[in-house]
C-alpha cells in the first residue's frame, strides 16, 4: 500500500524512485553498529548508522549473502523505552515483499499446466469483478501480477484509509478481514484505466492472486506458499500469521506514523494482518529472505520460462512490468531485482543480483524511512 496506505509498493514498473523511498522517536536512537556477524561491508555499516541518525529512526538491521559468505549487522534500538539494541536475527513483518512469494506460486502453477497467465480472473473467480463492468471480465492473471489491471487498490477506499492511515488504526488493529470482502470494497470503484494499458500498483491485485491460488489448489494460498517455498528452502523463521497478532520472538517493537496519519510515532507491534493477506501479511528474517531471493534467481523455484516471464527485463520487451518483482539500476550501473515492503512499524528492502550470488535485505522497525536507496548503493556499489 505504499505511503498512500499501509503496504509499500515494489521496484521497477511502479516508479523506482518512489519504490526505494518511504519522525522522531521519543528515545534517541543509538547509531552505533552492534550485533555484527562477519567482516567487511564498511560502507554498508556506515550507511546504516547514518540513516538511523539522519532520519531519527529506532533501528535498522541488515543481512547479506555474497557467494558462500554471510554478513549481518544491527544499528539502533529494538525498544526505545528500554534501549534494547536491535539484533540481525530478529523476525519482522515484510509487507509487500510477500508479493514475490505469491507471484512465485502462481508461476509454479502455470509451469505445472494448472493455470495460464493469460486466463481471466473471471475464469477462476466467477463474478468477483462484476462490479467494474464488462472490461473487468477481461482482466487476466498476468495483469494482476504486473499491476496493469486498472483495479482500484482497496486500501485507498476512504473507509480503509481511515482504518489504516489515521489514529483510528489503533481502534481497528485487531480486526479480521476476508479477502473477498476487501475485493468487494475495491470493485465498488470504477476501473482506473483500461486493463493492460497502464501500470498502477494495486493491493487488490494480489488479494485476487491469493484467491486464485486457493481456487486452483483447493487449499488456502498460505498453505501453498508453505508447501512450495518455505519447507523446500528450509525457511524456518518465515511464516504466514493469518489472523495472529503477535510476532514470533526474537523481534523488535514496531513504530508507526500511520502513513501520514500521525506526526508522533506510535507503537504498532501487535496487529492482525488479515487485511494484507497475499499482498503483505508475511513474517520473515533477513537470512530467510536472502535465501529465498537467491534460490529464486538461481532457478530453484521456477523453470527458466516462468522465471523469464517474471523478471521485468524480459517482460519489458513486450511492454509489461515484472510479475511480483521489479528492477532498479544503481548509480554504479548494477541492476538489482527485488521488492520493498512496508506495513505498520516495519519497512523492508530485499534485493539480489540476477545470478542470485549477492543478495541483501534491510529492515527498519519504523515506517517513515526515506533513504533506503543509500543502503543499496553502499552495499552493491562499494
C-alpha positions in Angstrom: 0.0 0.0 0.0 2.9 2.4 -0.3 2.8 5.6 1.7 -0.7 6.1 0.3 -1.8 3.4 2.7 -0.1 0.6 4.6 1.7 -1.7 2.2 4.6 -0.4 0.2 5.0 -0.8 -3.5 7.8 -2.7 -5.2 10.5 -1.9 -7.6 10.6 -1.4 -11.3 7.3 -0.8 -13.0 5.9 1.5 -10.4 8.4 4.4 -10.1 11.7 3.2 -8.8 12.4 6.4 -7.1 9.3 6.0 -5.0 9.9 2.4 -4.5 13.2 2.9 -2.6 11.8 5.8 -0.6 9.2 5.6 2.0 9.6 11.5 12.5 11.0 11.3 15.5 11.2 8.5 18.1 10.9 9.8 21.7 14.1 7.9 22.8 17.2 8.9 20.8 18.3 6.1 18.5 21.8 4.9 19.0 23.7 5.0 15.7 26.5 2.6 16.5 26.8 -0.8 14.8 26.2 -3.7 17.2 25.5 -7.4 16.8 27.6 -7.7 13.7 28.5 -11.1 12.3 31.2 -11.4 9.7 33.7 -8.8 8.4 33.9 -6.2 5.7 30.9 -4.2 4.3 32.3 -1.0 5.8 30.3 1.3 3.5 27.1 -0.6 4.4 27.8 -0.3 8.1 28.4 3.4 7.8 25.2 3.9 5.7 23.1 2.1 8.2 24.3 4.3 11.1 23.9 7.4 9.0 20.4 6.5 8.0 19.3 5.9 11.6 20.8 9.1 12.8 19.6 11.3 9.9 16.0 10.2 9.9 15.6 9.7 13.7 14.8 6.0 13.3 14.7 3.5 16.1 16.9 0.9 14.4 17.9 -0.9 11.2 19.2 -4.5 10.6 20.9 -6.0 7.5 21.6 -9.5 6.2 23.8 -10.1 3.2 24.6 -13.3 1.3 27.6 -13.0 -1.1 28.7 -16.3 -2.6 29.3 -18.6 0.3 29.8 -15.7 2.8 27.1 -14.3 5.1 27.2 -11.0 6.9 24.7 -9.3 9.2 24.6 -6.2 11.4 22.2 -4.2 13.5 22.1 -0.5 14.4 19.9 1.3 16.9 17.2 0.1 19.2 14.5 -2.6 19.2 12.7 -0.9 22.1 13.0 2.9 22.5 11.8 2.8 26.1 14.4 0.3 27.4 17.2 0.9 24.9 17.3 -2.8 24.0 19.5 -3.0 20.9 18.3 -4.5 17.6 19.6 -7.9 16.5 20.1 -9.1 13.0 18.4 -12.4 14.0 15.0 -10.7 14.6 11.8 -11.6 12.8 9.8 -8.8 11.3 6.8 -8.1 9.1 7.8 -8.0 5.5 4.8 -6.2 4.0 4.7 -6.2 0.2 7.8 -8.5 -0.1 5.0 -11.1 0.3 4.0 -10.4 -3.3 7.1 -12.1 -4.7 6.2 -15.3 -2.8 2.6 -15.1 -4.0 3.7 -14.5 -7.7 6.2 -17.4 -7.5 3.4 -19.8 -6.6 1.2 -18.6 -9.4 4.0 -19.1 -11.9 4.7 -22.5 -10.5 1.0 -23.4 -11.2 1.4 -22.2 -14.7 4.6 -24.3 -15.1 2.5 -27.3 -14.0 -0.2 -26.6 -16.5 -2.8 -25.9 -13.9 -3.5 -22.3 -15.0 -2.2 -19.9 -17.6 -1.2 -16.3 -17.0 -3.5 -15.2 -19.8 -6.5 -16.8 -18.1 -9.0 -14.3 -17.0 -9.7 -13.7 -13.3 -13.4 -14.4 -14.3 -12.4 -18.0 -15.3 -11.3 -18.8 -11.8 -13.3 -16.4 -9.7 -16.7 -16.0 -11.5 -18.5 -12.8 -10.7 -15.8 -11.4 -8.3 -15.1 -8.5 -10.6 -18.6 -7.9 -11.7 -18.8 -4.5 -10.1 -16.3 -2.9 -12.5 -18.4 -3.9 -15.6 -17.6 -5.7 -18.9 -13.9 -4.7 -19.0 -13.4 -6.3 -15.6 -14.3 -9.7 -17.1 -11.3 -9.5 -19.4 -8.7 -8.8 -16.7 -6.0 -11.5 -16.8 -3.8 -13.2 -14.2 -0.8 -11.6 -15.9 -2.3 -8.2 -15.5 -3.0 -8.6 -11.7 0.5 -9.9 -11.1 2.0 -6.9 -13.1 -0.3 -4.2 -11.7 -1.8 -3.5 -15.1 -5.3 -4.5 -14.2 -6.6 -1.0 -13.6 -8.3 -2.2 -10.4 -8.7 0.3 -7.5 -6.5 -0.6 -4.5 -8.8 -1.5 -1.6 -6.6 0.3 0.9 -7.3 3.6 -0.9 -11.1 3.3 -0.1 -12.0 6.1 2.4 -13.1 3.5 4.9 -9.8 1.6 4.8 -7.7 4.7 4.7 -9.3 5.8 7.9 -8.7 2.4 9.5 -5.2 2.0 8.3 -3.7 5.5 7.9 -5.1 7.5 10.8 -5.3 7.3 14.6 -8.4 5.1 14.1 -6.0 2.3 13.2 -5.5 1.8 17.0 -9.2 1.0 17.3 -9.1 -1.5 14.4 -5.6 -3.1 14.7 -7.1 -6.4 15.8 -10.0 -6.6 13.3 -10.2 -9.6 10.9 -10.8 -9.1 7.2 -11.7 -11.6 4.5 -10.0 -11.0 1.0 -13.4 -11.4 -0.6 -14.8 -8.5 1.4 -11.9 -6.3 0.6 -12.1 -7.1 -3.1 -15.8 -6.3 -3.0 -14.9 -2.9 -1.4 -12.4 -2.3 -4.2 -14.8 -3.1 -7.1 -17.3 -0.5 -5.9 -14.8 1.9 -7.5 -14.6 2.1 -11.3 -11.5 0.8 -13.2 -8.7 3.4 -13.2 -7.9 2.7 -16.8 -8.5 0.0 -19.5 -6.8 -3.2 -18.4 -3.3 -3.7 -19.8 -2.9 0.0 -20.9 -1.1 1.4 -17.8 0.7 0.4 -14.7 -0.6 1.3 -11.2 0.2 -0.5 -8.0 -2.9 -2.1 -6.5 -3.0 -4.4 -3.5 -6.4 -5.7 -4.7 -4.4 -7.4 -7.5 -2.6 -9.7 -5.0 -5.6 -10.4 -2.9 -7.1 -11.8 -6.1 -3.9 -13.8 -6.8 -4.2 -15.4 -3.4 -7.8 -16.2 -4.1 -6.9 -17.8 -7.4 -4.2 -19.9 -5.8 -6.7 -21.2 -3.3 -9.2 -22.0 -6.1 -6.7 -23.8 -8.2 -5.1 -25.8 -5.4 -8.1 -26.3 -3.2 -6.3 -25.0 -0.1 -5.5 -21.6 1.3 -2.8 -19.7 -0.5 -0.7 -19.6 2.6 -0.5 -23.4 2.7 0.7 -23.4 -0.9 3.5 -21.0 0.0 4.5 -23.1 2.9 4.5 -26.4 0.9 6.1 -25.0 -2.3 8.6 -22.4 -0.9 9.1 -22.3 2.8 9.6 -26.0 3.5 11.7 -26.9 0.4 14.1 -24.0 1.1 14.1 -24.6 4.9 12.9 -21.0 5.7 12.3 -21.9 9.3 11.8 -18.3 10.5 9.3 -17.4 7.8 5.6 -17.6 8.4 2.1 -16.6 7.3 0.3 -15.4 10.5 -3.2 -15.2 9.1 -5.1 -13.5 12.0 -2.5 -14.0 14.7 -1.5 -10.6 16.1 1.9 -11.5 17.7 5.4 -11.5 16.2 7.4 -14.6 17.0 10.5 -13.9 19.1 13.0 -12.5 18.8 11.6 -9.3 17.4 11.8 -5.6 17.7 8.9 -3.3 18.6 7.5 -1.5 15.6 6.9 2.2 15.4 4.5 3.9 13.0 3.4 7.4 12.0 0.3 5.8 10.5 1.4 6.6 6.9 0.9 10.3 7.4 -1.9 10.0 9.8 0.2 10.9 12.8 3.2 13.2 13.4 4.2 11.3 16.5 5.3 7.6 16.3 3.1 5.1 18.0 4.0 1.5 18.9 2.2 -0.9 16.5 4.0 -4.2 17.0 0.8 -6.2 17.5 -1.7 -6.1 14.7 -4.0 -8.5 12.8 -2.5 -8.7 9.2 -5.5 -10.4 7.6 -6.3 -7.1 5.8 -2.9 -7.5 4.0 -3.3 -11.2 3.1 -1.5 -12.4 -0.1 -0.4 -8.8 -0.7 1.6 -8.3 2.5 1.0 -10.5 5.6 4.2 -12.5 5.9 6.8 -12.5 8.6 10.5 -13.4 8.0 14.1 -12.7 8.7 17.0 -11.2 6.7 18.6 -14.6 6.4 15.5 -16.3 5.1 14.8 -13.6 2.6 18.3 -13.6 1.2 18.0 -17.4 0.8 14.6 -17.0 -0.9 15.7 -14.4 -3.5 19.0 -16.2 -4.2 17.1 -19.5 -4.8 14.5 -17.8 -7.0 17.2 -16.2 -9.2 19.1 -19.5 -9.4 16.1 -21.3 -10.8 15.4 -23.4 -7.8 11.8 -22.4 -7.6 10.8 -21.8 -11.2 11.7 -23.2 -14.7 13.6 -20.8 -16.9 10.5 -20.0 -19.0 8.5 -18.8 -16.0 11.4 -17.0 -14.4 11.9 -15.1 -17.6 8.3 -14.1 -17.6 8.6 -13.0 -14.0 11.5 -10.7 -14.4 10.9 -7.1 -15.7 13.9 -7.1 -18.1 12.2 -9.8 -20.1 8.6 -8.5 -19.6 9.6 -5.0 -20.6 10.4 -6.3 -24.2 6.7 -7.0 -24.6 5.6 -3.7 -22.9 4.9 -5.1 -19.4 6.3 -4.9 -15.9 7.8 -7.6 -13.8 5.5 -10.0 -12.0 5.8 -9.7 -8.3 9.3 -8.4 -8.6 10.9 -5.3 -10.0 14.3 -4.0 -11.1 16.4 -0.9 -10.1 19.6 0.4 -11.6 22.1 1.8 -9.2 24.4 4.7 -9.8 27.4 2.3 -10.4 25.5 0.6 -13.3 24.5 -2.5 -11.4 20.9 -3.7 -11.9 19.2 -5.4 -9.0 15.9 -7.3 -8.6 13.7 -7.4 -5.6 10.8 -5.8 -3.8 10.1 -3.4 -0.9 7.6 -3.9 1.8 6.1 -1.5 4.4 3.4 -2.2 7.0 2.7 -0.5 10.3 6.0 -0.3 12.2 8.2 -2.1 9.6 10.0 -1.3 6.4 11.9 -3.9 4.4 14.0 -3.8 1.2 15.0 -7.2 -0.4 17.5 -7.1 -3.3 19.5 -9.5 -5.4 21.8 -9.6 -8.4 20.4 -11.5 -11.4 22.7 -14.5 -10.7 21.5 -14.7 -7.1 25.1 -14.7 -5.8 24.8 -11.3 -4.0 21.6 -10.7 -2.0 20.9 -8.1 0.7 17.9 -7.4 3.0 17.4 -4.4 5.2 14.7 -3.9 7.8 13.8 -0.8 9.8 11.4 -1.0 12.7 9.6 2.1 11.6 7.6 3.1 8.5 8.7 6.6 7.7 12.0 5.8 6.0 13.2 7.9 3.0 16.8 7.0 2.5 16.8 3.2 1.9 18.4 3.6 -1.6 21.6 4.7 0.1 21.8 1.3 1.8 21.6 -0.5 -1.6 24.2 1.9 -3.1 26.5 1.3 -0.2 26.2 -2.5 -0.3 26.4 -3.1 -4.0 28.5 -0.2 -5.3 31.4 -0.3 -2.8 
